[in-house]
Amino acid sequence: MKLLNISIVIPLLNEAESLPELSAWIEKVMHSHNLSYEVIYIDDGSTDNSWSVIQSLTEESEHIKGMRFQRNYGKSAALNKAFEVVQGEVVVTMDADLQDSPEEVPELFRMIKEEGFDLVSGWKKKRYDPLSKTIPTKLYNAVVRAMSGIKLHDFNCGLKAYRRDVVKSIEVYGEMHRYIPVIAKWAGFRNIGEKVVSHQARKYGSSKFGLSRFINGPLDLLSIMLVGKFAKRPMHFFGSIGTFTFIIGFAILAYLSITKLWWAETGIQDRPLFYFGIVALIIGSQLFLAGFLAELVARNSTTRNHYQVIESVGISETKSASTTYYNV
């Protein structure tokens, strides 16, 4: 089956007013650049008539497809489900509120196809948002850049383009759509670029994001960083910290014991350092045991040896029910 040039994935929640205008805008841009495409709308549990509008649009255009969730599962779930069914060489995600311009899509497509990027993220350099949103966003982006090592200015921009292999190799869940570049990097897709994109003022409806994202966002980032680095070797994380803590506690108690024996000091149990040493020993032991138990869980995971081979030479692959063998 021949792949389309572009799959445009649009998750939405209560955006019925903007959908006809957005669909017409996308169609105009795609036809003017002679690009084959599909538009996949994911109705994430809308309570307005968004789904009725999507059904009407699918009847009017063969390029438009849609799916509807039983309830609101969140943007990550919508993206992940759409990534399973996309048929384009390049996958573009954008918001349904008309703040992302379809005029940017052809250039994003070109950057993926001609410049060899795995992922290109939009950067809304000039934003039409209140200071209560832009200032926390700048702080958030600075923290993510520092922790991930990815030099992007706008991680949360909904307008992004991906090589097909990227979206087929990653899983997005929880509220981790903000960190798809980080997830892609941990999956081995390191050629990540950025493009300044235009940002339109919201025309219909209201923003669906509240203050909770400033709490959940850092927690999700920490989760991605830890899982991405230590998911297959948890003992390296828990064991290292546990061993270090145990050694500190042991050294403290050894020091107090020596001073007791050599200088006949009394009442070391009355010194705060004594209790700190005991606590360090206990915590160190617990962390080490946590690492050991996590290692047992990881070794019994069905994905413990799941590695994606993207290219091979002179090797034929033979699969059994549970093992992959390579015959040279």
C-alpha positions in Angstrom: 0.0 0.0 0.0 1.4 3.4 -1.0 1.7 5.8 1.9 0.2 9.2 1.8 2.5 12.2 2.1 1.0 13.6 5.3 -1.3 12.5 8.1 -2.6 15.4 10.1 -3.7 14.3 13.6 -6.0 16.7 15.5 -7.2 15.9 19.0 -10.1 18.0 20.2 -12.5 18.6 23.0 -15.6 20.8 22.4 -14.3 22.6 19.3 -17.4 22.2 17.0 -17.3 25.9 15.9 -13.8 25.7 14.6 -13.8 22.4 12.7 -15.4 23.4 9.4 -13.1 26.4 9.0 -10.0 24.3 10.0 -10.9 21.6 7.5 -11.4 24.0 4.7 -8.1 25.7 5.5 -6.2 22.4 5.6 -7.8 21.3 2.2 -6.8 24.6 0.6 -3.1 24.3 1.8 -2.8 20.7 0.8 -4.2 21.1 -2.6 -2.1 24.2 -3.4 1.0 22.2 -2.6 -0.2 19.0 -4.4 0.2 16.8 -1.3 -1.7 13.6 -0.6 -3.0 13.7 2.9 -5.5 12.5 5.5 -6.9 14.4 8.5 -7.7 12.3 11.6 -9.9 14.0 14.1 -10.0 12.4 17.6 -13.0 13.6 19.6 -11.8 13.2 23.2 -15.2 12.9 24.8 -16.7 16.2 23.7 -20.0 17.3 25.2 -21.0 19.6 22.4 -21.9 18.6 18.8 -18.2 18.2 17.7 -18.8 14.5 16.7 -21.8 15.5 14.5 -19.6 18.0 12.8 -16.9 15.5 12.2 -19.4 13.0 10.7 -20.6 15.7 8.3 -17.0 16.5 7.3 -16.2 12.9 6.6 -19.2 12.7 4.2 -18.0 15.8 2.4 -14.3 14.8 2.0 -12.6 11.5 1.5 -9.5 12.9 3.2 -11.2 13.4 6.6 -11.5 10.6 9.1 -12.6 10.5 12.7 -12.8 8.6 15.9 -14.6 9.3 19.1 -13.8 8.3 22.7 -16.5 7.3 25.1 -15.3 9.9 27.6 -12.5 12.4 28.0 -9.2 10.4 28.3 -6.8 13.3 27.6 -4.7 14.5 24.7 -2.0 11.9 25.2 -4.5 9.0 24.8 -6.0 10.7 21.7 -2.5 11.1 20.0 -1.5 7.6 20.9 -4.6 6.1 19.4 -4.3 8.1 16.2 -0.6 7.2 15.9 -1.7 3.6 15.6 -3.7 4.2 12.4 -1.9 7.0 10.6 -0.9 6.2 7.0 1.3 9.1 6.1 5.1 9.2 5.5 5.1 12.3 7.8 2.7 12.8 10.7 1.8 16.3 11.8 -0.1 17.1 15.0 -1.9 20.3 15.6 -4.6 21.7 17.8 -8.2 22.2 16.7 -8.7 25.7 18.0 -7.3 27.5 14.9 -4.3 28.8 16.9 -2.1 26.5 14.8 -1.8 27.5 11.1 -2.0 24.7 8.4 0.1 27.0 6.3 3.1 25.7 8.3 2.5 22.1 7.4 4.2 22.0 3.9 7.5 23.4 5.3 7.4 21.0 8.2 6.9 18.2 5.7 9.9 19.5 3.7 12.2 19.6 6.8 11.4 16.0 7.6 11.8 14.7 4.0 14.7 16.8 2.7 16.7 17.8 5.8 16.4 14.4 7.5 14.9 15.4 10.8 13.1 12.7 12.9 11.0 15.3 14.6 10.4 19.0 14.1 8.7 21.0 16.8 7.0 24.3 16.3 8.1 27.4 18.3 5.4 30.0 18.9 7.9 32.8 19.3 5.2 35.4 19.3 2.2 34.3 21.4 -1.2 35.7 21.8 -1.7 34.4 25.4 -1.9 36.3 28.7 1.2 36.7 30.9 -0.3 34.2 33.4 0.3 31.6 30.7 3.4 32.8 28.9 5.7 33.4 32.0 5.1 29.9 33.5 5.6 28.4 30.0 9.0 30.0 29.6 10.1 28.7 33.0 8.7 25.3 32.2 10.6 25.1 28.9 13.8 26.2 30.5 13.6 23.4 33.1 12.8 20.8 30.4 15.7 22.0 28.3 18.1 21.6 31.2 16.9 18.2 32.2 16.5 16.6 28.8 19.4 18.2 26.9 17.1 19.0 24.0 17.4 22.5 22.8 13.8 23.4 22.0 12.1 26.6 23.0 8.5 25.4 23.1 8.1 21.7 24.1 4.3 22.1 24.6 3.6 23.5 21.1 0.9 21.3 19.6 2.2 21.8 16.1 4.8 19.1 15.5 5.9 16.9 12.6 7.3 13.4 12.8 8.8 10.7 10.6 6.3 7.8 10.5 8.9 5.6 12.2 8.9 7.9 15.3 5.2 7.7 16.0 5.1 3.9 15.4 8.0 3.4 17.9 6.8 5.4 20.9 3.9 5.2 23.4 2.3 8.3 24.8 0.2 8.0 27.9 -0.9 10.0 31.0 -0.2 13.6 30.2 3.1 13.0 28.5 2.2 14.6 25.1 4.1 17.6 26.3 7.3 15.5 26.3 7.1 13.6 23.0 10.5 15.0 22.0 12.0 13.6 25.2 10.3 10.3 24.6 11.5 10.2 21.0 15.0 10.9 22.1 15.0 8.0 24.6 13.7 5.8 21.8 16.8 6.6 19.7 15.4 9.5 17.5 17.9 12.2 18.2 17.7 14.4 15.1 15.2 16.9 16.5 14.7 20.3 14.9 12.6 23.4 15.5 10.7 25.8 13.4 9.3 29.2 14.3 5.6 29.0 13.6 2.8 31.6 13.6 0.4 31.7 16.5 -3.2 32.8 16.0 -5.4 34.3 18.7 -8.2 31.9 19.8 -11.3 32.6 17.7 -13.8 30.2 19.3 -14.3 28.7 22.7 -11.8 28.7 25.6 -8.6 27.0 26.6 -8.9 23.5 28.0 -5.8 23.6 30.1 -5.8 24.6 33.8 -3.3 25.2 36.5 -2.9 21.4 37.2 -0.5 21.2 34.2 2.1 23.1 36.3 2.0 20.4 38.9 1.6 17.3 36.7 4.1 18.5 34.1 7.3 18.3 36.2 6.2 15.0 37.7 5.6 13.6 34.2 9.0 14.8 33.1 10.7 13.2 36.0 8.9 9.9 35.3 10.0 10.0 31.7 13.6 10.7 32.6 13.8 7.9 35.1 11.8 5.3 33.1 13.7 6.1 29.9 17.1 5.7 31.6 16.5 3.0 34.2 13.5 1.0 33.1 15.6 -2.0 32.0 18.2 -1.6 34.8 16.4 -0.3 38.0 19.1 -1.7 40.3 21.5 0.9 38.8 19.3 3.7 40.1 18.0 2.3 43.4 21.1 0.3 44.2 23.5 3.2 43.6 21.6 5.6 45.9 21.0 2.8 48.5 24.7 1.7 48.6 25.8 5.4 48.9 23.4 6.0 51.8 24.3 2.7 53.5 28.0 3.6 53.3 27.3 7.0 54.9 25.4 5.4 57.7 28.0 2.7 58.3 30.8 5.3 58.3 28.9 7.4 60.9 28.3 4.5 63.2 31.9 3.2 62.8 33.2 6.6 63.7 31.0 6.8 66.8 32.0 3.3 67.8 35.7 4.1 67.5 35.4 7.2 69.6 33.5 5.2 72.2 36.2 2.5 72.4 39.4 4.7 72.2 38.3 7.8 74.1 35.8 6.0 76.4 33.1 8.5 75.5 29.7 7.7 77.0 26.2 8.2 75.8 26.8 8.1 72.1 23.1 7.2 71.8 22.4 10.8 73.0 24.2 12.3 70.0 22.0 13.2 67.0 24.6 11.8 64.7 24.0 8.4 66.1 20.4 8.4 65.0 21.2 9.9 61.6 23.6 7.0 61.0 20.9 4.4 61.9 18.4 6.1 59.6 20.9 6.1 56.8 21.6 2.4 57.2 17.9 1.6 57.2 17.1 3.8 54.2 20.1 2.4 52.3 19.0 -1.1 52.9 15.5 -0.4 51.8 16.6 1.3 48.6 18.9 -1.6 47.8 16.0 -4.1 48.3 13.7 -1.9 46.2 16.2 -2.0 43.4 16.5 -5.8 43.7 12.7 -6.3 43.6 12.4 -3.9 40.6 15.2 -5.8 38.9 13.2 -9.1 39.3 10.1 -7.3 37.9 12.1 -6.0 34.9 13.6 -9.4 34.2 10.1 -10.9 34.0 8.8 -8.2 31.8 7.7 -9.2 28.3 9.7 -6.2 26.9 12.9 -6.9 28.8 14.7 -7.8 25.5 12.6 -5.7 23.2 15.0 -3.7 21.0 14.1 -2.2 17.6 16.5 -3.2 14.8 16.2 -0.7 12.1 18.6 -2.2 9.6 20.7 -5.4 9.0 22.9 -6.8 6.4 23.2 -10.5 5.5 21.0 -11.6 8.3 17.7 -13.5 7.9 15.3 -13.4 10.8 13.3 -16.4 12.0 10.8 -16.0 14.7 9.4 -18.6 17.1 6.6 -18.1 19.6 8.8 -16.4 22.2 12.3 -15.9 20.7 13.8 -14.3 17.7 16.8 -16.1 16.1 19.1 -14.7 13.5 20.6 -17.0 10.9 23.7 -15.8 9.0 
